[in-house]
Structures are given as structure tokens and as C-alpha cells.
Amino acid sequence: MAKSDITGKRKLKAQNVSHSNIKTKRWQNVNVQTRRLWCAELGRFVTLNVTTRDLRTIDRIGLFAYAKRHNVKL
């Protein structure tokens, strides 16, 4: 199953709504990517499944700080 290793985000239940307001169930999948990320504090690469939103935040504050924010040990 597609799930972020850091935040734990996974697919959500949602509804398609037609023009006549008929609702049918569907899944909203998260955009999970497998990436090798450099962790300067550890001095090595770490392979993680992360969402694209996670990648944007990691670029901004760093991998180690982002993992610490979510109580994840690398």
C-alpha cells in the first residue's frame, strides 16, 4: 500500500459527485515516491517512501529536522 514513511499519509475515501448530485465512492491516492535522500547529520543516504509534499518540506527545512518533527528515527 502507498504510505509515507515519515508522515504516515495514505489514501483517503472520497466521493465523485455527478451533475445530478449522485455520489459514488472512490479513493484519493497520495503521490508517494521512493527516494534516496542525503542526510547530512548522519553522513549517508536514506531510502524512504515520501509524498511529494514531504519532499518540498524536506528541501526547505532538511531531512533530519523533518523526521524529528514527526518523531521518526532515521
C-alpha positions in Angstrom: 0.0 0.0 0.0 1.2 3.5 -0.8 2.1 5.2 2.5 4.6 7.8 3.5 7.4 6.5 5.8 7.6 9.8 7.7 4.1 11.3 8.0 2.1 8.0 7.5 -0.2 9.6 4.9 -2.1 7.1 2.9 -5.1 7.0 0.6 -8.4 8.7 1.6 -12.0 7.9 0.9 -13.8 10.5 -1.2 -16.8 10.8 -3.4 -17.4 11.5 -7.1 -20.3 13.9 -7.4 -22.1 14.0 -10.7 -24.0 16.9 -12.3 -27.3 15.4 -10.9 -25.6 15.2 -7.4 -25.3 11.4 -7.3 -22.4 10.4 -5.1 -20.2 7.4 -5.7 -17.3 6.2 -3.5 -13.8 6.4 -4.7 -10.2 6.6 -3.4 -7.9 9.6 -3.4 -4.4 8.3 -3.6 -1.3 10.1 -2.3 1.6 10.8 -4.6 4.2 8.5 -2.9 7.7 8.4 -4.4 10.7 6.2 -3.4 13.7 8.5 -3.0 17.3 8.2 -1.8 17.7 11.3 0.4 21.0 12.6 1.7 21.1 13.1 5.5 24.0 15.4 6.3 23.7 14.8 10.1 24.1 11.0 9.6 26.5 11.4 6.7 24.7 8.9 4.5 21.8 8.3 2.1 18.5 7.1 3.4 15.9 5.4 1.2 12.4 6.4 2.1 8.9 6.4 0.6 7.8 10.0 0.8 5.0 12.1 -0.6 5.7 15.0 -2.9 4.5 17.4 -0.2 7.1 15.8 2.1 9.8 16.3 -0.5 9.0 20.0 -0.7 9.2 20.4 3.1 12.4 18.4 3.3 14.0 20.7 0.7 13.1 23.7 2.9 14.0 22.5 6.4 16.1 19.4 5.9 15.5 15.7 6.3 16.7 15.3 9.9 14.6 18.2 11.1 11.5 17.0 9.3 12.0 13.4 10.7 12.5 14.8 14.2 9.3 16.9 13.8 7.3 13.7 13.1 9.1 11.6 15.8 10.7 9.3 13.2 14.1 7.8 13.8 16.3 7.5 10.6 
